[in-house]
Amino acid sequence: MVAQGGHKGRPYEGEGDRKLLTANPSHRIILWPTRVELAARAGTPLRDLLFEQGVEFPCGGQGRCRGCRIQVLKGKAEVNGAQRERLSPEEIAAGWRLACQCAVEGDLEIELRQWDAAILVDDTPFNFQPRPGLGVAVDLGTTTLVAQLLDLDTGKVLAVSTALNAQARYGADVMSRLHFAVLEDGQRRLEDLIRRQIGALIEQLLFSAGRLASEIVDIVVVGNTVMHHFFCGIAAEPLAHYPFEPADGGLKRFHSSELGWKLAGDPEVRFLPCLGGFVGSDVLAGILATKLSEHEDLVGLVDLGTNGEIVIGNKEGLLCASTAAGPAFEGAKISMGMRASTGAISQVTLSPPPGPLLSEEGSKRLHCRVIGEGTPRGLCGSGLVDAVAAGLELGVIGASGRFANGETSWMLAEPVALTQNDIRELQLAKAAVAAGIKLLMQRKGAKHLSRLYLAGAFGNYIDRASAQRVGLIDFPPDRVEAAGNTALLGAKLALFSHDSEGGSYQGLRRRIEHVALNADPCFQEVFVEELVFPPGSSDLGEAGPQATA
């Protein structure tokens, strides 16, 4: 029998659990400005909670820096000697603390000042066939996790939980994690880590919504092929070498108890099938969400990340492929790159109204928008694309990607500068994606798309005109649509399509052909062509001394 704990919505089973909760109750932790609500036991280090929300600990949590500063708005957090050395008496009195030095003592409200987590959720309305109970949809991304609790009778989202993927401590991208899994025998560790983390997210959903675990009847998880293998316990070694094909990319079913989740009723957990290679069920879910297979005209879907997944087609059939874009779109391998968070330059424009972060380049002004409106400390993916597009328009950067007039870097907003290597990283990433799109369109015998959907966080925030200017998306901006978190929306749709054979995602999968771009003899040639930036109205060519690329 499932009963209700001392805090609303905290389920437990049996008398033993009743005594445990009484002795060590959960406390509610509310984070601002993200509005994330967590549940944690007394004594839980804040470092453990906040790492999963994207807070960084530059000194490794030793209390030697001020990088993890938080402000306690309500509740109590102890001040120790390390904090007295790093924080002034006025700061301490105002509620400032070092998160790495504090633990949960009771209910807390905390303002995160290091950075604002920008994890894309979904609130798109959709048609569905009602069914009883609650369902959970999970988008398991390489960088971020998003889980939503749904009332399957009304389709209403009851709660949302987000976090940074805890596997990131073993590598920011899938190839780094594959290396750890295969060469360092770490796959079991990655498997246990992600299963525990998603289980904790589900507990947070129930706690936030005030519902019981016994009400959950279905859980759907989507993710890329590597995440699929890690979560499902499938050997990832075949993905680490040519021909980069999954060992088993099919639909996987579990009972929640097999994953170590103590949910009354032991609901079924489905990880939706992959499409081949590095094209995972997150892309399958995206096709469901955008209804790509129902279009008369030729349309496309692109999910931009460390791998660029591409789908081109219509109701007559779909082609899909993945291409190694590298981590530049997420700010990695950029000299001052960072995630889209507080302090990141996320937008660079020309000739805006006067502002505090302006520099003159000829007759035009350069304006950098900083997330949080404070001092810039880095450059995220959307800002990188904008900056290069602006540099091309101003003639600071030539079509080859080299700086004009012998420069080796370009100051955007003190102290953040764009370097020659940064431009090169963007060229490599955008050329891989552009080449993939071009080759799939050639296979379809098409020169134009009626619409191109951009999925994921990067696709949602990138400026479409800048993407066209650098040659990433060579389509008119009015034909490019930011589609949001299509993976999460598709996972929610799958909650209402449970037939393993006749379900819409299974039938759809059979209509999609996977194209291995690494085996296409034309790929390298097209890739090299796409490295060059398109000419623009202000392009100065390669005049004058050039910096070394």
C-alpha positions in Angstrom: 0.0 0.0 0.0 1.3 3.5 -0.9 0.7 6.2 1.6 1.5 9.9 1.7 4.6 11.2 3.5 5.0 14.2 5.8 5.6 16.5 2.8 3.0 16.7 0.1 3.6 14.4 -2.8 6.6 12.5 -1.3 5.6 8.8 -1.7 6.9 6.0 0.4 6.0 2.3 0.8 5.6 0.5 4.1 6.3 1.2 7.8 10.0 1.2 7.3 9.9 4.0 4.9 7.5 5.9 7.2 10.1 5.8 10.0 12.9 6.8 7.5 11.0 9.9 6.3 10.1 10.9 9.9 13.7 10.6 11.0 15.2 12.3 7.9 12.5 14.3 6.0 12.9 15.8 2.6 13.3 19.5 2.3 12.1 21.7 -0.6 14.8 23.7 -2.4 13.7 26.4 -4.8 16.2 27.9 -7.2 15.9 31.3 -8.7 15.7 32.6 -11.5 15.3 29.1 -13.0 12.3 28.3 -10.8 13.5 24.7 -10.5 12.2 22.9 -7.4 14.2 20.1 -5.8 13.8 17.7 -2.9 16.7 16.8 -0.7 17.5 15.2 2.6 19.0 17.1 5.5 22.8 17.0 5.2 22.9 16.8 1.4 25.8 18.9 0.1 24.5 21.8 -2.0 27.4 21.1 -4.4 25.8 17.7 -5.3 22.4 19.4 -5.9 23.6 22.4 -7.8 26.2 20.6 -10.1 23.2 18.9 -11.8 21.6 22.3 -12.3 24.7 23.6 -14.1 26.5 25.4 -11.3 30.3 25.2 -11.9 32.9 24.8 -9.1 36.1 26.3 -10.5 38.3 25.3 -7.6 36.8 21.8 -7.3 34.6 22.7 -4.3 37.5 23.5 -2.0 36.3 26.9 -1.0 39.3 28.7 -2.5 37.4 30.9 -5.0 34.1 32.7 -5.2 33.0 31.0 -8.4 30.0 29.2 -6.8 28.5 32.1 -5.0 24.7 31.9 -4.3 22.4 34.1 -2.3 20.1 32.6 0.2 16.7 34.3 0.0 14.9 32.1 2.5 16.1 29.5 5.0 19.5 29.0 6.6 22.9 28.0 5.3 25.9 27.7 7.6 28.9 30.1 7.3 32.3 28.4 7.9 35.8 29.6 8.0 36.4 29.2 4.2 33.4 31.5 3.5 34.6 34.1 6.0 37.9 34.3 4.2 36.3 34.8 0.8 33.1 36.8 1.6 32.9 40.2 3.3 30.8 40.6 6.4 28.4 42.7 4.3 28.0 39.9 1.8 27.4 37.3 4.5 24.8 39.5 6.1 23.1 39.9 2.7 22.8 36.1 2.4 25.7 35.4 0.2 27.3 31.9 0.5 29.7 29.6 -1.2 27.6 26.7 -2.4 30.5 24.2 -2.2 30.7 24.8 1.6 27.0 24.4 2.5 24.6 21.6 3.1 20.9 21.3 3.3 19.6 22.2 6.7 16.0 22.9 6.0 13.7 24.4 3.2 15.7 26.9 1.1 15.2 29.4 -1.6 18.4 30.2 -3.4 19.3 32.7 -6.2 21.9 31.3 -8.6 24.2 34.1 -9.7 26.9 32.1 -11.4 24.8 31.5 -14.5 21.2 30.9 -15.5 20.6 27.4 -16.8 19.1 27.6 -20.3 17.6 24.2 -20.8 14.9 24.0 -23.4 11.6 22.5 -22.3 8.4 22.2 -24.3 4.9 23.4 -23.8 3.5 22.8 -27.4 -0.1 21.7 -27.5 -0.8 18.4 -29.2 -3.6 16.1 -30.1 -3.8 12.8 -28.1 -6.1 10.0 -27.2 -6.7 10.2 -23.4 -5.7 7.3 -21.2 -5.7 6.9 -17.4 -2.8 7.5 -15.1 0.4 9.6 -15.3 3.2 9.4 -17.8 6.8 10.7 -17.8 8.6 11.9 -21.0 12.4 12.2 -20.8 14.8 13.9 -23.3 18.2 12.4 -22.5 20.6 14.7 -24.1 24.4 14.6 -24.1 24.5 17.9 -22.3 21.1 18.3 -20.6 18.2 16.3 -19.3 14.6 17.3 -19.4 11.7 15.3 -17.8 8.0 16.1 -17.8 5.2 14.6 -15.8 1.9 14.4 -17.7 -1.7 13.7 -16.8 -2.5 11.2 -19.6 -6.2 11.9 -19.3 -5.9 15.6 -19.9 -2.5 15.9 -21.6 -1.5 18.6 -19.0 2.1 18.9 -17.9 2.1 18.7 -14.1 5.8 19.2 -13.4 9.1 19.7 -15.2 12.6 18.7 -14.0 15.8 19.7 -15.8 19.5 19.0 -15.1 22.9 18.9 -16.7 23.8 15.3 -17.7 26.0 14.1 -14.9 28.0 12.0 -17.3 29.6 15.3 -18.4 32.3 14.9 -15.8 33.7 12.1 -18.1 33.6 14.2 -21.2 31.6 17.0 -22.7 30.8 15.2 -26.0 29.8 11.7 -27.0 33.2 10.7 -28.4 34.9 11.6 -25.1 32.4 9.5 -23.3 32.8 6.6 -25.7 36.6 6.8 -25.1 35.9 6.6 -21.4 33.4 3.7 -21.8 35.5 1.6 -24.1 39.2 2.3 -23.3 38.8 2.9 -19.5 36.1 0.3 -19.0 33.7 2.9 -17.7 30.5 2.0 -19.5 28.9 0.5 -16.4 29.7 3.6 -14.4 28.1 5.8 -17.1 25.1 3.5 -17.2 24.6 3.6 -13.4 25.1 7.3 -13.3 22.4 8.2 -15.9 19.9 5.7 -14.6 20.2 7.1 -11.1 20.0 10.7 -12.3 16.8 10.1 -14.3 15.3 8.2 -11.4 16.0 11.3 -9.2 14.4 13.6 -11.8 11.2 11.4 -11.6 11.2 11.7 -7.8 11.5 15.5 -8.2 8.5 15.5 -10.6 6.4 13.6 -8.1 7.5 15.8 -5.3 6.8 19.0 -7.2 3.3 17.9 -8.5 2.3 16.4 -5.2 1.5 13.0 -6.8 2.1 9.4 -6.0 4.6 7.0 -7.7 1.8 4.5 -8.0 0.0 6.8 -10.5 2.8 6.5 -13.1 1.8 4.0 -15.8 4.3 4.7 -18.6 7.7 6.3 -19.1 9.3 7.1 -22.4 12.9 8.1 -22.9 14.5 9.4 -26.1 18.2 10.3 -26.8 21.0 9.9 -29.3 22.5 6.5 -30.1 25.3 6.8 -27.6 22.9 7.7 -24.8 20.6 4.9 -25.9 23.4 2.4 -25.5 24.6 3.8 -22.2 21.1 3.8 -20.6 20.1 0.4 -22.0 23.3 -1.3 -21.1 24.2 -2.2 -24.7 27.9 -2.4 -25.6 28.9 1.0 -27.1 32.2 -0.3 -28.5 30.9 -0.6 -32.2 30.1 3.1 -32.1 33.8 4.0 -31.4 35.1 2.8 -34.8 34.2 2.4 -38.5 31.4 1.8 -39.7 30.0 3.5 -36.5 26.9 1.4 -36.5 25.0 0.6 -33.2 25.2 -2.9 -31.8 21.4 -2.8 -31.2 19.5 0.3 -31.8 16.0 -1.1 -31.4 13.1 -0.3 -29.0 14.1 -1.3 -25.5 11.6 -2.1 -22.7 12.3 -2.3 -19.0 10.3 -2.5 -15.8 11.3 0.5 -13.6 12.6 -1.9 -10.9 15.2 -3.2 -13.4 16.6 0.3 -13.5 16.8 0.6 -9.8 13.8 2.9 -9.6 11.5 2.2 -6.6 8.2 3.2 -8.1 5.1 1.6 -6.8 3.4 -0.4 -9.6 6.7 -1.0 -11.4 5.7 0.9 -14.6 7.1 0.1 -18.0 10.0 2.2 -19.3 10.5 2.4 -23.1 13.6 3.8 -24.8 12.5 4.5 -28.3 14.5 3.0 -31.2 17.4 4.7 -33.1 17.4 5.3 -36.8 21.0 4.1 -37.5 24.6 5.3 -36.9 24.6 8.4 -34.7 20.9 9.2 -35.5 19.0 8.4 -32.4 15.5 8.2 -31.1 15.6 12.0 -30.3 15.5 12.5 -34.1 12.8 10.0 -34.5 10.8 11.9 -31.8 11.6 15.1 -33.7 10.1 13.7 -36.9 7.0 12.8 -35.0 6.8 16.2 -33.4 7.2 18.2 -36.7 5.0 15.8 -38.7 7.7 15.7 -41.4 6.3 12.5 -42.9 2.9 14.1 -43.5 4.2 17.0 -45.7 3.5 17.1 -49.4 6.5 19.3 -50.2 10.1 18.5 -49.4 11.0 19.6 -45.9 13.9 19.2 -43.5 14.8 18.9 -39.8 18.2 19.7 -38.4 19.3 19.2 -34.8 22.6 21.1 -34.2 24.9 19.8 -31.5 28.2 18.0 -31.3 26.6 15.8 -33.9 24.5 17.5 -36.5 21.5 15.2 -37.2 19.7 15.9 -40.5 16.4 14.6 -42.0 15.2 15.5 -45.5 11.9 14.2 -47.1 8.1 14.2 -47.1 5.3 11.7 -47.0 6.9 9.8 -49.9 9.9 8.9 -47.7 12.6 10.3 -45.5 16.4 10.3 -45.5 18.4 10.8 -42.3 22.1 11.2 -41.5 24.5 12.5 -38.9 27.6 14.5 -39.3 30.4 15.2 -36.8 29.9 19.0 -36.3 32.2 19.1 -33.2 31.4 21.0 -30.0 31.8 24.6 -31.4 28.0 25.1 -31.4 28.0 24.5 -27.7 30.9 26.9 -27.0 33.5 24.1 -26.6 37.0 24.3 -28.2 36.5 28.1 -28.5 39.2 30.2 -26.8 36.6 31.9 -24.5 33.8 29.5 -25.2 31.1 28.7 -22.6 27.5 27.4 -22.4 24.7 29.8 -22.9 24.7 31.1 -19.4 25.2 34.2 -17.3 28.2 36.2 -18.7 28.0 34.6 -22.1 27.8 36.9 -25.2 24.8 35.3 -26.9 24.1 37.8 -29.6 26.3 40.1 -31.7 24.6 42.7 -34.0 25.6 45.7 -36.1 24.3 49.3 -35.8 22.0 48.8 -32.8 20.9 51.7 -30.6 23.8 52.9 -28.4 24.6 50.7 -25.5 27.4 50.1 -23.0 29.3 47.5 -24.9 30.1 49.2 -28.2 33.1 49.4 -30.4 33.6 51.2 -33.7 34.3 49.3 -37.0 34.1 51.9 -39.8 30.7 53.5 -39.9 29.0 50.6 -38.2 28.6 49.8 -34.5 29.1 46.4 -32.9 26.8 45.5 -30.0 27.2 42.4 -27.8 24.3 41.1 -25.8 25.4 39.5 -22.6 23.2 37.0 -20.8 22.4 38.5 -17.4 23.4 42.0 -18.6 26.6 41.9 -16.6 30.3 41.8 -17.4 31.0 39.5 -20.4 33.1 36.4 -19.6 32.8 34.2 -22.7 31.1 33.4 -25.9 28.4 30.8 -26.5 27.4 29.1 -29.7 24.8 31.6 -31.0 27.2 34.4 -30.2 30.0 32.8 -32.1 27.8 32.5 -35.2 26.7 36.1 -34.9 30.2 37.3 -34.3 31.6 35.6 -37.4 28.6 36.8 -39.5 29.3 40.4 -38.3 33.0 40.1 -39.0 32.2 38.9 -42.5 29.9 41.9 -43.1 32.4 44.4 -41.7 35.3 42.9 -43.7 37.2 42.0 -40.6 37.0 38.4 -41.7 37.5 37.2 -45.3 35.7 34.4 -47.2 38.6 32.0 -46.4 38.0 32.7 -42.7 41.2 34.6 -42.2 41.4 37.9 -40.5 42.1 40.8 -42.8 45.1 43.2 -42.3 47.2 40.7 -40.4 45.1 40.6 -37.3 45.2 37.5 -35.1 42.1 38.2 -33.0 39.2 40.6 -32.8 38.0 42.2 -29.5 34.2 41.8 -29.3 33.6 43.2 -25.7 36.4 43.4 -23.2 37.8 40.9 -22.3 36.1 38.6 -24.8 37.9 38.3 -28.2 37.3 36.1 -31.2 40.5 34.3 -32.4 41.6 32.8 -35.6 41.2 29.3 -34.2 37.6 30.1 -33.1 36.7 30.9 -36.7 38.3 27.7 -37.9 36.3 25.7 -35.4 33.1 27.3 -36.7 34.1 26.6 -40.3 34.6 22.9 -39.6 31.3 22.6 -37.8 29.2 24.6 -40.3 30.9 22.8 -43.3 30.0 19.4 -41.9 26.3 20.3 -41.4 26.0 22.2 -44.7 27.6 19.3 -46.6 25.3 16.8 -45.0 22.2 18.9 -46.0 23.5 19.3 -49.5 24.2 15.6 -50.1 20.8 14.5 -48.7 19.1 17.0 -51.0 21.0 15.8 -53.9 19.9 12.2 -53.2 16.3 13.5 -53.2 16.9 15.4 -56.5 16.0 18.7 -54.9 17.5 22.2 -54.8 15.0 23.8 -52.4 13.0 23.0 -49.3 9.7 24.5 -48.5 10.6 24.6 -44.8 13.5 23.7 -42.6 13.0 23.1 -38.9 15.8 23.7 -36.4 15.5 21.6 -33.3 17.1 21.8 -29.9 18.4 24.7 -27.8 21.0 25.9 -30.3 18.5 25.9 -33.1 16.0 27.7 -31.0 18.3 30.6 -30.2 20.5 31.0 -33.3 19.9 34.0 -35.5 18.6 32.7 -38.8 20.2 35.5 -40.8 23.6 34.9 -39.2 23.3 31.2 -39.9 22.7 32.0 -43.6 25.5 34.5 -43.7 28.1 32.0 -42.5 26.8 29.3 -44.8 25.5 27.0 -42.0 21.9 27.1 -43.2 21.8 28.1 -46.9 18.1 28.9 -47.0 16.1 32.2 -46.8 15.4 33.0 -43.1 11.6 33.0 -43.7 11.8 29.3 -44.6 13.7 28.4 -41.5 11.6 27.7 -38.3 12.9 27.2 -34.7 11.0 24.1 -33.6 12.0 24.0 -30.0 12.6 20.8 -28.1 11.1 18.4 -30.6 12.7 15.4 -28.9 10.7 16.1 -25.7 7.5 16.7 -27.7 7.9 13.5 -29.6 8.5 11.6 -26.4 5.2 12.9 -25.1 3.4 11.9 -28.2 4.8 8.4 -27.8 3.2 8.1 -24.4 -0.1 8.0 -26.3 1.2 5.4 -28.9 1.9 2.2 -27.0 1.4 -0.5 -29.6 4.8 -2.0 -30.2 4.1 -3.0 -33.8 1.3 -0.6 -34.9 2.5 2.4 -32.9 3.2 5.5 -35.0 6.9 5.6 -34.2 7.4 2.0 -35.2 5.6 2.4 -38.6 7.4 5.7 -39.2 10.8 4.1 -38.5 10.3 1.7 -41.4 9.8 4.6 -43.8 13.2 6.3 -42.9 16.4 5.4 -44.7 19.7 6.1 -42.9 22.5 7.4 -45.0 26.1 6.9 -43.8 27.8 10.1 -44.9 31.2 8.8 -43.9 30.8 6.2 -46.7 29.7 8.7 -49.3 32.6 9.3 -51.7 31.4 12.9 -52.4 31.3 14.0 -48.8 34.9 15.1 -48.4 34.8 17.1 -51.6 31.5 18.9 -50.6 32.8 19.4 -47.1 35.9 21.2 -48.4 33.8 23.4 -50.6 31.6 24.4 -47.7 34.5 25.5 -45.6 34.6 28.8 -47.5 32.2 31.5 -46.2 29.7 32.8 -48.7 30.5 36.3 -50.2 28.5 39.2 -48.8 27.7 42.8 -49.7 30.6 44.1 -47.6 33.1 41.3 -48.4 36.6 42.6 -48.9 37.9 39.4 -50.3 41.5 38.6 -49.2 43.0 42.0 -49.6 46.0 43.0 -47.5 48.2 40.9 -45.2 46.5 37.8 -43.8 46.6 36.1 -40.5 47.5 32.5 -40.4 44.5 30.1 -40.5 
